[in-house]
């Protein structure tokens, strides 16, 4: 009995709601939702394709990046060693021949490279 009255009340509320909303407006909303759904599905497909393509490209260049990174680190280490040797040689020359650099360049730092590891 109580379930029957609840069911009847629910039907009555549903009928009242239907009178508040125009059927054409509901159809229009449905059409807009379907349009948006289609666009979202298309966007999802494009993004999925882009992600797959990006993953393939990254797999192709990842080894090159690693190899080139190791090469650059090795080159930096070699250059640091060379510049250290040059500074030492300049210091020895100045100690032996104090007037070897008469233009005052002895006071300047030979290595004026920017520190690439600093942000």
Long-range contacts (C-beta under 8 A, 24 or more apart in sequence): 76-116, 79-113, 83-110, 83-111, 83-113, 86-110, 86-111, 87-111
